Amino acid sequence: MTEPRYAVGVDLGTTHIAMAAVDLTQPDQVDTFEVAQLVAPGQVESRPLLPSFLYFGHSEETGLGLPWDAARSFAVGELARIRGVEAPNRLVCSAKSWLSHTGIDRRAGVLPVGAPEDVERVSPVEASWRYLDHLAECWEAERSRGDESLALAAQEVIITVPASFDAAARDLTVEAAYAAGMENVTLLEEPQAALYAWIEAAGDQWRRHVRPGDVVLVIDVGGGTTDLSAIAAVESDGMLELHRVAVGDHILLGGDNMDLALAHGLRARLETDGKKLDRWQLGSLTHAARAAKEAILTRSELDQVPVVVPSRGSELLGASLRTELTRAETERVLLEGFCPEVESSARPATRARTGLTQLGLPYAADAAITRHLADFLTRQSAAARDLPGLENASASKSILCPTAVLFNGGVLKSDLLRGRLLSVLNRWLEAAGASPVRELPGTNLDLAVARGAAYYAMVRRGRGLRIHGGTARAYYVGIESPMPAVPGVEPPLTALCVAPFGMEEGTETKLPPQELGIVVGEPVRFRFFGSTVRRDDSAGTELLSWDASELEELAPIEITLPAEGRPDGEMVPIHLRASVTPVGTLLLEAVPLSPVKPDECWKIELSVREQA
């Protein structure tokens, strides 16, 4: 295989996608790649961000063609976002969140939800593929221009994923990349990419800000998700090492929620004045509220911004609905609704699920980011316990005490929100007897993850500080215990740890020589579990019981193992072997005690790609 010319970092975000590249023949500079996209019918522009929207046009709709595909009937990017406001049932959005939704078949055509019959239905995997394919087309039009050695398929591609993505979502991300022709693919956790971008931007000065004993809390609030991680700095043989020590849940909560909250407040004001809005107008109002919010947060001289919602009638201008978004209203909604002052003992609110519900994403029930942060720091209170020199982080037994914070995500460009989060966090630390946290100087929060991913390619080649992490969870396989049939009682299930927390790629675990049985020749289901909090379980640890907060059941794997000359349905005695392969898949090998051919074994793969 020819050595790649470029390493390309791709931030496959919930609401925006960014791409950056480094020329590996001159690996000293990371460049942002501007992505060509339709911004109006028939009008193509290159911009640093590609909105993560896929729009399917009407049969008679024109202006969706691109220079390399004039007959295209769909749009990706800015025009898709704009057209989706007018026709939301023809729009795919939040594909990244759908990709991690364990309650659906993520390879099934479920998007757009509620689409009319004339709209093509795609899976979350295919939607992700279309985004990546668009990037590949843009790259080839700009960089390769017919030279196959310079095509994106021939480059090293690092795609970022939330640290909280489960194994299946990571695997499906790689599947989408393969479908787009990207063969040399590595996954990197977004918080690590953000820290890599900060190191790259700081140059040699980063050592002034991060020292042995530090725990860096990465708070990433994007358009659709909130992700929390902790990375510890420790001294090893006189050198500084970074270790990712904690990962939070994948929380569907972000800037989109804030825009919708502001829009609902504006709608209430309009309806008080007797002006009713339909679904289409609410979508338009949300878009207008987003623009007004961003203007208020970035321009200190503005006390209010006009908001106009067009009518759907023929007299468009005269029938437009007009109101305004004020600074006081914006700050009240964002601070009280999303960053309220709470104690470190606070927990996210939950609500009872409705028995019948429309197909949709499992959004967070509580919009308060500070409560999710308190829950994360409490659950991960022991994350740095076993690392040397982390006295401040372990100052409290009730919460993990970070010493530095790195903000990431477009939402946190706001001084208002960053200031509130710092204030709340420092109050918790003071109560825990720890020192105040310090903010690491920021980079471009929209582009940091893509740039950090490209920079990581240089780190892999020994030109920078590497973050050690391994698997972000401990992984377990369910083992059913035999018992007589009892009506209404399921056989007891134990969970065998096959990959401990932090297991590195390319390594194998030693499982105890426990004899198990495996069914061949007929469909069986393997149940897997993951845990971000059981950090001390070693390979071979068997759990007879566990709390729901300790283990999360992952999507099962249903498979028929070949009988290899045995009767279908036979129970074959086996031993288990487990390893994490160099590409990041958890490989379970069931080795029969009495093989019918040399080197016989059955392989069951669960993808646990975290980073290279």
Phi, psi and omega in degrees: 000131181294138178296136180292149176278325185237152163251128187241124177262133181236119172265099183272076190279167180292321182243339178218151177239138178227155181221139177222160184215154173230133177282113186289348174277343177220066192282062180237356185213134175261128181245137174285134178262121179276132189260123176291138182198158174286129176249348174200161180307121178076002184245117182252132174225154175259128183225156181295333183242138175250109178303137185276068181226141179234119185244132177257119185284164172292161182299330181260004185285138180244173176084013181260358181288156177239163182306328181261000179203083186291338185264013185298138182250009177224166180226145174238134174111216189296314180296323177300316179298316181295314181292330180294333176297322182277333183221073185297336181278004173248011189242133170259125175222167180055036180301326180298319179290322176297327181296334181260006184278105184285350183274003180229168170277107188284358173256005181265152180283086182250356185241144357289145178294131178073022183288146174293168188296334184277359182264132176296134178258134182232162176272164173303326178294315181293323177300317178296321177299318181297321177297311182294323178295322177297319177299317181296318179296317179296317180299314183291327177291330185264317190255313189274316177049051176094347179275107185298332181290342179255359178297154182299328179299336182265000183261167172277121185245126177248113181256132181268146177225155174302143176300336183273356178301135177281176186299319182294319180296323177296315181297320180291329175297316178295322178301318178296321179294318177299319179298330179275007176090005181272111186261328182261080189246136173233143174259143179224136180292138184301316179299323177294319178299319179297319179290322175300319179297321178295318179297317180297318181289325183284339182063219180290348183284349184298333181293342177285342187252335181237125184229161176305137183099350179281148167237116182267119175270121178260117178250112185242109178241108180257200182293325185235349186221156171238128179231139182234134178216161175229135181233125185258145176253122181231157178263131179223116181054041178079002181245152178275131176237146176249133181230125173284121189246346183207144179225135179269184178284162174275105188255117180278082184203125181189207185298329178299321178297320180294318179297318180293322178297317177295320180296321179294323176295319178292322178297319179300321179294317179295319182289331173298328178274009177084016182251107182273142179245137173270182184298319180299316181290327176297320176298317178295321179295322179296317178298316180293323178295322178299312181297319180293320178299313182296324178295318181293320184285339183254348182235102187294340182280349183271127174262338176202157180227130179293145178235126182239130177247115182292152176280161176265001180276183182285329180271075192298311186289314185293331183264005180298144178265133186234138172207196178212151176254125183262157177299316182299318180293318180298312182294322180296313182295316184290318183282310183286325183276324189244337178226055182291156173287115179227166176276162180293344178275357181292151178226150178300137178290149175238163177219154180293138179282142175286142183299317178247134181211154175287154176299128181191177181281151178278072182297153176299136180283337182245126183275356185278106179298325181295326177290321176295323178294317178299319179296317179298310183295327178288312181297330183257026184300332182261011188299324183257011189300322188264004180265138184288145173078016183250051184296318182294320180294333181257018183296333181241141176275350185266328180220154169289132184251095179290157177254340179217156179227137175242120179270145177213159180099144185301328181299323186274014166292342181285122175300326182301310184286320177297319179298318179294317180297319177296318180299313181295315182297317181292328176294320177296317182294321177299317179294333180272359180079022180252164180286156178298150177279149176247145181273128175286136181305134189279167172241192175290107188291337177285329189249354188302316186295316179296317180294320178296325179294319178294319179298327181301330178298324177289323178299319179297337180263016174083017184251037178173178182275125183264142175266123179270139181210308187068203181294139182279355180222162162271143183242144184226150172246139181280136179237121182275135178265139179290143175201153177298150180295127176230124183304128176079004182240122178279148175301143181296147182238131172252160181242118181261123179288120180249345177214107181290163178305133176081011179295128185279152175297147179080014181240161181236142177264153176260108178269149179297151183286057182277130179277125178237175177236145180227139183267131181243158173081000176212159185299134176226162180236128175261128179257130180240153180226155176226155179216132174262356185245339179274086188270345187258356180290131177261166178302130181099348176297130181245123181262123177276334178205161181198158176276155179298334180282348183268314183239138175246128179284133180265172178299131182288162174250121179254127189205154171247115180277134183298138183285337178054048177088356177271161176296140176301136180089000181291142174269114185257125176294133183217164163249152178258141166239149181221141177207158170253117186287165180302333179269000170097023176258140174281116183252115172261131178240122177263111185258116182293142178289333178233081184292150177265353176208160182299143176058029181288134172197158175251137185247132177235120184252132171239118185287129177231036181300119178250308175191170182286000000 
